[in-house]
Amino acid sequence: MEKPHLVIIEEVAGHHIEGGCSSCEHIRFTSVSGGVADDQMQRLSAMFRGHFRVVHEQEYVNQATGTK
């Protein structure tokens, strides 16, 4: 299984405004449109990191180390 990662779903004029989790089709992260593109990407990345910690971190560690 590939490590879950942030996927950019919608981009408007170079601004990332919606992202998701590569392993969870139903999960979406939305950044407000407008503002600085780097800030929007940082917000999406922060939302994904929080999701990863809660949902995927332990399963990924277990898979990487061969434990259950």
Phi, psi and omega per residue, in radians:
M1 nan 2.332 3.115
E2 -1.303 2.524 3.096
K3 -1.098 2.277 3.112
P4 -1.016 2.507 -3.136
H5 -2.535 2.877 3.115
L6 -1.277 2.304 3.083
V7 -2.052 2.226 3.078
I8 -1.424 2.131 -3.071
I9 -1.715 -0.701 -3.117
E10 -2.382 2.370 3.135
E11 -2.363 2.330 3.131
V12 -2.187 2.074 3.114
A13 0.893 0.745 3.101
G14 1.424 0.060 3.138
H15 -1.838 2.137 3.101
H16 -1.335 1.995 -3.095
I17 -1.996 -0.249 3.080
E18 -2.538 2.359 3.104
G19 -2.348 3.066 3.125
G20 -2.694 3.119 3.106
C21 -1.697 2.329 -3.117
S22 -1.133 -0.350 -3.122
S23 -1.800 -0.224 -3.087
C24 -2.172 1.658 -3.063
E25 -1.017 -0.511 -3.070
H26 -1.482 -0.121 -3.090
I27 -1.595 2.223 3.113
R28 -2.305 2.474 3.070
F29 -2.097 2.286 -3.087
T30 -2.123 2.281 3.055
S31 -1.870 2.532 3.132
V32 -1.093 2.501 3.095
S33 -1.347 2.727 -3.063
G34 1.560 2.995 -3.125
G35 1.495 -2.977 -3.079
V36 -1.473 2.301 -3.097
A37 -0.988 -0.706 3.138
D38 -1.081 -0.680 3.107
D39 -1.126 -0.709 3.129
Q40 -1.124 -0.743 3.126
M41 -1.133 -0.684 3.101
Q42 -1.105 -0.709 3.110
R43 -1.122 -0.797 3.112
L44 -1.083 -0.733 3.131
S45 -1.107 -0.716 3.126
A46 -1.129 -0.727 3.108
M47 -1.111 -0.718 3.124
F48 -1.143 -0.762 3.138
R49 -1.026 -0.715 3.095
G50 -1.090 -0.779 3.092
H51 -1.054 -0.813 -3.111
F52 -1.041 -0.796 -3.127
R53 -1.046 -0.741 -3.078
V54 -1.334 -0.716 -2.966
V55 -1.748 -0.706 -2.931
H56 -1.969 -0.382 -2.956
E57 -0.956 -0.892 -3.076
Q58 -1.160 -0.717 3.127
E59 -1.134 -0.632 3.126
Y60 -1.199 -0.740 3.098
V61 -1.082 -0.783 3.133
N62 -1.065 -0.738 3.131
Q63 -1.140 -0.759 -3.116
A64 -1.140 -0.575 -3.110
T65 -1.699 -0.119 3.131
G66 1.371 0.317 3.106
T67 -1.801 2.930 3.134
K68 -1.929 nan nan
